[in-house]
Amino acid sequence: MTPEFDTLFPDDIPDSCIRALTDFLYRLALVCEQRYEHELRRDSDKRYRETTDPDQPWRRKTDPPI
C-alpha cells in the first residue's frame, strides 16, 4: 500500500507549519540515528561483509572476474 502524499501534504499549509514539520522530521531522524547508531552500524557492516570477498576485500562479490 502506497500512501497518497497529496493528501498527507496539502498545498495550503502555512509556511510556519511547514517549517515546524520539517524541523520535527529532521530532529526525529537525528534522534533515531543517535539512539540506534550501534544497530545501524552493525547492519551496515553486515551488508558490507555479505557483498565483499574476504580474500580480496577491495572487490565486491558481484564484480566480474578480472
C-alpha positions as CSV (number, residue, x, y, z in Angstrom):
1,M,0.0,0.0,0.0
2,T,1.5,3.3,-1.1
3,P,0.4,6.4,0.9
4,E,-1.1,9.3,-1.0
5,F,1.3,12.1,-0.4
6,D,-1.1,14.7,-1.9
7,T,-3.5,14.1,1.0
8,L,-0.7,13.9,3.6
9,F,0.9,17.2,2.5
10,P,-1.8,19.5,1.1
11,D,-0.7,22.8,-0.7
12,D,-2.5,25.2,1.7
13,I,-0.3,24.7,4.8
14,P,1.1,27.9,6.2
15,D,4.9,28.4,5.9
16,S,5.4,28.3,9.7
17,C,3.7,24.9,9.9
18,I,5.9,23.6,7.0
19,R,9.0,24.9,8.9
20,A,7.8,23.2,12.1
21,L,7.1,19.9,10.4
22,T,10.4,19.9,8.6
23,D,12.3,20.7,11.8
24,F,10.5,18.0,13.7
25,L,11.3,15.4,11.0
26,Y,15.0,16.3,10.8
27,R,15.2,16.2,14.6
28,L,13.4,12.9,14.7
29,A,15.8,11.4,12.2
30,L,18.8,12.7,14.1
31,V,17.5,11.3,17.4
32,C,16.7,8.0,15.7
33,E,20.2,7.8,14.3
34,Q,21.8,8.6,17.6
35,R,19.6,6.2,19.5
36,Y,20.1,3.3,17.2
37,E,23.7,4.1,16.0
38,H,25.1,0.7,17.1
39,E,22.3,-1.2,15.3
40,L,22.7,0.9,12.1
41,R,26.5,0.3,12.1
42,R,26.1,-3.4,12.7
43,D,23.6,-3.7,9.8
44,S,25.9,-1.6,7.6
45,D,28.9,-3.8,8.5
46,K,26.9,-7.0,7.9
47,R,25.8,-5.8,4.4
48,Y,29.4,-4.9,3.6
49,R,30.7,-8.3,4.7
50,E,27.9,-10.1,2.7
51,T,29.0,-8.3,-0.5
52,T,32.7,-8.3,-0.1
53,D,35.1,-11.1,-0.9
54,P,37.1,-11.8,2.3
55,D,40.2,-12.8,0.4
56,Q,40.1,-9.7,-1.8
57,P,38.2,-7.0,0.3
58,W,38.7,-4.4,-2.4
59,R,36.5,-6.4,-4.7
60,R,32.8,-7.0,-4.4
61,K,31.4,-10.5,-4.7
62,T,29.3,-9.2,-7.6
63,D,32.2,-7.9,-9.6
64,P,33.1,-9.9,-12.7
65,P,36.4,-11.8,-12.5
66,I,39.4,-10.0,-14.0
